Amino acid sequence: MQYSIKAFIKREEDGRYFAECLDVELTVRGISLDETVEKLKDEICKRFDGADMASLGFVEKPTLFITFEDVALPLPVR
């Protein structure tokens, strides 16, 4: 049984955010980080609405674990 749902959020070069959750195979985009997190939570809840969590391999109330990756900053050359 999985105790958490893992998702990744990345800020893209255009400043928008892209979230991907491989555990439930979904992606969302948002303008702000807050908007993206809310969209991600909403979509995950929709996927699990009325589902038997155990049959999907999850405990009844899994934790959402989000990793955030920012755009790589250019490092100065020495």
N, CA, C and O atoms as a GROMACS GRO file, in nm:
protein
  312
    1MET      N    1   0.083  -0.120   0.000
    1MET     CA    2   0.000   0.000   0.000
    1MET      C    3   0.087   0.125   0.000
    1MET      O    4   0.186   0.133   0.072
    2GLN      N    5   0.049   0.221  -0.080
    2GLN     CA    6   0.120   0.348  -0.084
    2GLN      C    7   0.056   0.443   0.016
    2GLN      O    8  -0.067   0.457   0.022
    3TYR      N    9   0.141   0.510   0.095
    3TYR     CA   10   0.095   0.606   0.194
    3TYR      C   11   0.096   0.749   0.142
    3TYR      O   12   0.043   0.839   0.207
    4SER      N   13   0.156   0.769   0.026
    4SER     CA   14   0.161   0.904  -0.030
    4SER      C   15   0.144   0.900  -0.181
    4SER      O   16   0.170   0.800  -0.248
    5ILE      N   17   0.098   1.013  -0.231
    5ILE     CA   18   0.087   1.037  -0.375
    5ILE      C   19   0.196   1.138  -0.407
    5ILE      O   20   0.200   1.245  -0.346
    6LYS      N   21   0.283   1.105  -0.500
    6LYS     CA   22   0.395   1.192  -0.531
    6LYS      C   23   0.368   1.272  -0.659
    6LYS      O   24   0.322   1.219  -0.760
    7ALA      N   25   0.399   1.400  -0.650
    7ALA     CA   26   0.381   1.488  -0.764
    7ALA      C   27   0.503   1.580  -0.775
    7ALA      O   28   0.573   1.604  -0.677
    8PHE      N   29   0.526   1.630  -0.895
    8PHE     CA   30   0.637   1.720  -0.922
    8PHE      C   31   0.582   1.847  -0.986
    8PHE      O   32   0.499   1.840  -1.077
    9ILE      N   33   0.627   1.962  -0.938
    9ILE     CA   34   0.590   2.089  -1.000
    9ILE      C   35   0.718   2.157  -1.045
    9ILE      O   36   0.818   2.161  -0.972
   10LYS      N   37   0.714   2.208  -1.165
   10LYS     CA   38   0.831   2.272  -1.224
   10LYS      C   39   0.791   2.407  -1.279
   10LYS      O   40   0.689   2.420  -1.348
   11ARG      N   41   0.871   2.510  -1.248
   11ARG     CA   42   0.847   2.640  -1.311
   11ARG      C   43   0.918   2.639  -1.444
   11ARG      O   44   1.038   2.610  -1.453
   12GLU      N   45   0.844   2.670  -1.547
   12GLU     CA   46   0.901   2.669  -1.681
   12GLU      C   47   0.961   2.804  -1.714
   12GLU      O   48   0.942   2.901  -1.641
   13GLU      N   49   1.033   2.810  -1.822
   13GLU     CA   50   1.104   2.932  -1.859
   13GLU      C   51   1.010   3.050  -1.883
   13GLU      O   52   1.051   3.165  -1.866
   14ASP      N   53   0.886   3.023  -1.923
   14ASP     CA   54   0.790   3.132  -1.946
   14ASP      C   55   0.725   3.180  -1.816
   14ASP      O   56   0.640   3.269  -1.818
   15GLY      N   57   0.765   3.121  -1.700
   15GLY     CA   58   0.713   3.163  -1.571
   15GLY      C   59   0.591   3.086  -1.525
   15GLY      O   60   0.551   3.098  -1.409
   16ARG      N   61   0.532   3.006  -1.614
   16ARG     CA   62   0.416   2.926  -1.575
   16ARG      C   63   0.463   2.799  -1.505
   16ARG      O   64   0.581   2.766  -1.506
   17TYR      N   65   0.368   2.728  -1.445
   17TYR     CA   66   0.400   2.608  -1.368
   17TYR      C   67   0.336   2.485  -1.431
   17TYR      O   68   0.224   2.490  -1.482
   18PHE      N   69   0.410   2.376  -1.427
   18PHE     CA   70   0.365   2.249  -1.482
   18PHE      C   71   0.375   2.145  -1.371
   18PHE      O   72   0.480   2.128  -1.310
   19ALA      N   73   0.264   2.075  -1.345
   19ALA     CA   74   0.263   1.972  -1.241
   19ALA      C   75   0.233   1.837  -1.305
   19ALA      O   76   0.151   1.826  -1.395
   20GLU      N   77   0.303   1.736  -1.256
   20GLU     CA   78   0.285   1.600  -1.306
   20GLU      C   79   0.277   1.505  -1.188
   20GLU      O   80   0.359   1.511  -1.096
   21CYS      N   81   0.179   1.418  -1.192
   21CYS     CA   82   0.162   1.316  -1.089
   21CYS      C   83   0.161   1.181  -1.158
   21CYS      O   84   0.062   1.144  -1.222
   22LEU      N   85   0.270   1.109  -1.146
   22LEU     CA   86   0.282   0.980  -1.213
   22LEU      C   87   0.201   0.872  -1.144
   22LEU      O   88   0.161   0.774  -1.209
   23ASP      N   89   0.176   0.887  -1.014
   23ASP     CA   90   0.099   0.785  -0.940
   23ASP      C   91  -0.043   0.771  -0.992
   23ASP      O   92  -0.100   0.662  -0.988
   24VAL      N   93  -0.100   0.880  -1.041
   24VAL     CA   94  -0.238   0.875  -1.093
   24VAL      C   95  -0.245   0.924  -1.238
   24VAL      O   96  -0.354   0.949  -1.289
   25GLU      N   97  -0.130   0.938  -1.302
   25GLU     CA   98  -0.119   0.974  -1.443
   25GLU      C   99  -0.201   1.098  -1.480
   25GLU      O  100  -0.298   1.090  -1.554
   26LEU      N  101  -0.159   1.212  -1.425
   26LEU     CA  102  -0.225   1.336  -1.463
   26LEU      C  103  -0.125   1.450  -1.464
   26LEU      O  104  -0.021   1.446  -1.397
   27THR      N  105  -0.158   1.553  -1.542
   27THR     CA  106  -0.078   1.675  -1.548
   27THR      C  107  -0.171   1.795  -1.543
   27THR      O  108  -0.285   1.788  -1.588
   28VAL      N  109  -0.123   1.904  -1.488
   28VAL     CA  110  -0.195   2.031  -1.488
   28VAL      C  111  -0.095   2.144  -1.508
   28VAL      O  112   0.025   2.127  -1.485
   29ARG      N  113  -0.146   2.257  -1.551
   29ARG     CA  114  -0.064   2.378  -1.566
   29ARG      C  115  -0.135   2.492  -1.494
   29ARG      O  116  -0.257   2.494  -1.481
   30GLY      N  117  -0.054   2.588  -1.447
   30GLY     CA  118  -0.111   2.704  -1.382
   30GLY      C  119  -0.022   2.825  -1.400
   30GLY      O  120   0.095   2.815  -1.438
   31ILE      N  121  -0.081   2.941  -1.373
   31ILE     CA  122  -0.007   3.066  -1.385
   31ILE      C  123   0.077   3.092  -1.259
   31ILE      O  124   0.189   3.141  -1.268
   32SER      N  125   0.021   3.058  -1.143
   32SER     CA  126   0.094   3.075  -1.017
   32SER      C  127   0.116   2.939  -0.953
   32SER      O  128   0.052   2.840  -0.990
   33LEU      N  129   0.207   2.934  -0.858
   33LEU     CA  130   0.232   2.810  -0.786
   33LEU      C  131   0.108   2.768  -0.707
   33LEU      O  132   0.072   2.650  -0.708
   34ASP      N  133   0.044   2.864  -0.640
   34ASP     CA  134  -0.078   2.833  -0.564
   34ASP      C  135  -0.188   2.776  -0.653
   34ASP      O  136  -0.252   2.678  -0.617
   35GLU      N  137  -0.209   2.838  -0.768
   35GLU     CA  138  -0.312   2.790  -0.860
   35GLU      C  139  -0.280   2.648  -0.908
   35GLU      O  140  -0.369   2.564  -0.918
   36THR      N  141  -0.155   2.622  -0.935
   36THR     CA  142  -0.114   2.490  -0.984
   36THR      C  143  -0.135   2.384  -0.877
   36THR      O  144  -0.183   2.274  -0.908
   37VAL      N  145  -0.100   2.414  -0.752
   37VAL     CA  146  -0.121   2.319  -0.642
   37VAL      C  147  -0.270   2.290  -0.625
   37VAL      O  148  -0.309   2.175  -0.607
   38GLU      N  149  -0.353   2.394  -0.629
   38GLU     CA  150  -0.498   2.374  -0.615
   38GLU      C  151  -0.554   2.290  -0.728
   38GLU      O  152  -0.636   2.201  -0.704
   39LYS      N  153  -0.512   2.317  -0.851
   39LYS     CA  154  -0.557   2.237  -0.965
   39LYS      C  155  -0.515   2.091  -0.949
   39LYS      O  156  -0.592   2.000  -0.978
   40LEU      N  157  -0.392   2.071  -0.903
   40LEU     CA  158  -0.340   1.936  -0.882
   40LEU      C  159  -0.424   1.862  -0.779
   40LEU      O  160  -0.464   1.748  -0.801
   41LYS      N  161  -0.450   1.926  -0.666
   41LYS     CA  162  -0.531   1.863  -0.561
   41LYS      C  163  -0.672   1.833  -0.611
   41LYS      O  164  -0.726   1.725  -0.584
   42ASP      N  165  -0.732   1.926  -0.683
   42ASP     CA  166  -0.868   1.906  -0.736
   42ASP      C  167  -0.872   1.786  -0.831
   42ASP      O  168  -0.963   1.703  -0.822
   43GLU      N  169  -0.775   1.777  -0.921
   43GLU     CA  170  -0.774   1.667  -1.018
   43GLU      C  171  -0.750   1.531  -0.950
   43GLU      O  172  -0.810   1.431  -0.989
   44ILE      N  173  -0.664   1.529  -0.850
   44ILE     CA  174  -0.641   1.404  -0.777
   44ILE      C  175  -0.768   1.362  -0.704
   44ILE      O  176  -0.804   1.244  -0.706
   45CYS      N  177  -0.836   1.457  -0.641
   45CYS     CA  178  -0.961   1.425  -0.571
   45CYS      C  179  -1.066   1.372  -0.668
   45CYS      O  180  -1.139   1.278  -0.635
   46LYS      N  181  -1.074   1.430  -0.786
   46LYS     CA  182  -1.170   1.382  -0.887
   46LYS      C  183  -1.138   1.238  -0.928
   46LYS      O  184  -1.229   1.157  -0.945
   47ARG      N  185  -1.009   1.207  -0.943
   47ARG     CA  186  -0.970   1.071  -0.981
   47ARG      C  187  -1.011   0.968  -0.877
   47ARG      O  188  -1.052   0.856  -0.911
   48PHE      N  189  -1.000   1.005  -0.749
   48PHE     CA  190  -1.027   0.911  -0.641
   48PHE      C  191  -1.170   0.917  -0.589
   48PHE      O  192  -1.206   0.838  -0.502
   49ASP      N  193  -1.251   1.008  -0.638
   49ASP     CA  194  -1.387   1.025  -0.589
   49ASP      C  195  -1.467   0.895  -0.604
   49ASP      O  196  -1.490   0.848  -0.715
   50GLY      N  197  -1.508   0.839  -0.491
   50GLY     CA  198  -1.589   0.718  -0.490
   50GLY      C  199  -1.512   0.589  -0.516
   50GLY      O  200  -1.570   0.481  -0.522
   51ALA      N  201  -1.379   0.600  -0.532
   51ALA     CA  202  -1.298   0.482  -0.562
   51ALA      C  203  -1.263   0.405  -0.435
   51ALA      O  204  -1.256   0.462  -0.326
   52ASP      N  205  -1.242   0.277  -0.451
   52ASP     CA  206  -1.191   0.194  -0.343
   52ASP      C  207  -1.039   0.212  -0.342
   52ASP      O  208  -0.968   0.157  -0.426
   53MET      N  209  -0.991   0.289  -0.244
   53MET     CA  210  -0.849   0.324  -0.241
   53MET      C  211  -0.759   0.200  -0.233
   53MET      O  212  -0.653   0.196  -0.296
   54ALA      N  213  -0.801   0.100  -0.157
   54ALA     CA  214  -0.720  -0.021  -0.143
   54ALA      C  215  -0.703  -0.092  -0.277
   54ALA      O  216  -0.596  -0.145  -0.306
   55SER      N  217  -0.807  -0.093  -0.357
   55SER     CA  218  -0.797  -0.161  -0.487
   55SER      C  219  -0.703  -0.086  -0.582
   55SER      O  220  -0.653  -0.143  -0.679
   56LEU      N  221  -0.679   0.042  -0.553
   56LEU     CA  222  -0.586   0.122  -0.633
   56LEU      C  223  -0.445   0.121  -0.574
   56LEU      O  224  -0.353   0.180  -0.632
   57GLY      N  225  -0.429   0.054  -0.461
   57GLY     CA  226  -0.297   0.041  -0.400
   57GLY      C  227  -0.261   0.149  -0.301
   57GLY      O  228  -0.144   0.164  -0.264
   58PHE      N  229  -0.361   0.226  -0.256
   58PHE     CA  230  -0.336   0.336  -0.162
   58PHE      C  231  -0.408   0.312  -0.030
   58PHE      O  232  -0.511   0.243  -0.026
   59VAL      N  233  -0.355   0.371   0.077
   59VAL     CA  234  -0.427   0.372   0.204
   59VAL      C  235  -0.548   0.463   0.187
   59VAL      O  236  -0.558   0.535   0.087
   60GLU      N  237  -0.638   0.462   0.283
   60GLU     CA  238  -0.763   0.539   0.271
   60GLU      C  239  -0.741   0.690   0.253
   60GLU      O  240  -0.809   0.753   0.172
   61LYS      N  241  -0.645   0.748   0.326
   61LYS     CA  242  -0.618   0.892   0.315
   61LYS      C  243  -0.469   0.916   0.293
   61LYS      O  244  -0.397   0.948   0.388
   62PRO      N  245  -0.422   0.900   0.169
   62PRO     CA  246  -0.279   0.920   0.144
   62PRO      C  247  -0.239   1.067   0.153
   62PRO      O  248  -0.321   1.157   0.134
   63THR      N  249  -0.114   1.090   0.182
   63THR     CA  250  -0.056   1.224   0.188
   63THR      C  251  -0.012   1.264   0.047
   63THR      O  252   0.038   1.181  -0.028
   64LEU      N  253  -0.032   1.391   0.013
   64LEU     CA  254   0.018   1.442  -0.115
   64LEU      C  255   0.156   1.499  -0.091
   64LEU      O  256   0.172   1.593  -0.014
   65PHE      N  257   0.256   1.443  -0.156
   65PHE     CA  258   0.395   1.483  -0.142
   65PHE      C  259   0.437   1.550  -0.272
   65PHE      O  260   0.439   1.486  -0.377
   66ILE      N  261   0.470   1.681  -0.266
   66ILE     CA  262   0.503   1.758  -0.386
   66ILE      C  263   0.649   1.801  -0.382
   66ILE      O  264   0.697   1.855  -0.283
   67THR      N  265   0.719   1.775  -0.492
   67THR     CA  266   0.855   1.823  -0.510
   67THR      C  267   0.849   1.939  -0.609
   67THR      O  268   0.787   1.928  -0.715
   68PHE      N  269   0.915   2.051  -0.575
   68PHE     CA  270   0.916   2.168  -0.661
   68PHE      C  271   1.055   2.186  -0.720
   68PHE      O  272   1.155   2.183  -0.649
   69GLU      N  273   1.059   2.206  -0.853
   69GLU     CA  274   1.185   2.231  -0.922
   69GLU      C  275   1.174   2.366  -0.992
   69GLU      O  276   1.083   2.388  -1.071
   70ASP      N  277   1.268   2.454  -0.964
   70ASP     CA  278   1.269   2.586  -1.026
   70ASP      C  279   1.354   2.582  -1.152
   70ASP      O  280   1.430   2.488  -1.174
   71VAL      N  281   1.342   2.684  -1.235
   71VAL     CA  282   1.422   2.695  -1.356
   71VAL      C  283   1.569   2.702  -1.315
   71VAL      O  284   1.604   2.772  -1.219
   72ALA      N  285   1.652   2.633  -1.386
   72ALA     CA  286   1.795   2.636  -1.355
   72ALA      C  287   1.849   2.778  -1.376
   72ALA      O  288   1.826   2.840  -1.479
   73LEU      N  289   1.920   2.826  -1.277
   73LEU     CA  290   1.979   2.959  -1.286
   73LEU      C  291   2.116   2.949  -1.352
   73LEU      O  292   2.191   2.855  -1.326
   74PRO      N  293   2.148   3.045  -1.438
   74PRO     CA  294   2.281   3.041  -1.499
   74PRO      C  295   2.387   3.071  -1.395
   74PRO      O  296   2.375   3.168  -1.320
   75LEU      N  297   2.489   2.989  -1.389
   75LEU     CA  298   2.597   3.010  -1.293
   75LEU      C  299   2.705   3.095  -1.359
   75LEU      O  300   2.732   3.080  -1.479
   76PRO      N  301   2.767   3.184  -1.281
   76PRO     CA  302   2.874   3.266  -1.341
   76PRO      C  303   2.995   3.180  -1.372
   76PRO      O  304   3.030   3.089  -1.298
   77VAL      N  305   3.059   3.212  -1.484
   77VAL     CA  306   3.179   3.142  -1.525
   77VAL      C  307   3.298   3.210  -1.459
   77VAL      O  308   3.311   3.333  -1.463
   78ARG      N  309   3.386   3.130  -1.400
   78ARG     CA  310   3.504   3.189  -1.333
   78ARG      C  311   3.628   3.161  -1.411
   78ARG      O  312   3.737   3.203  -1.370
   0.00000   0.00000   0.00000
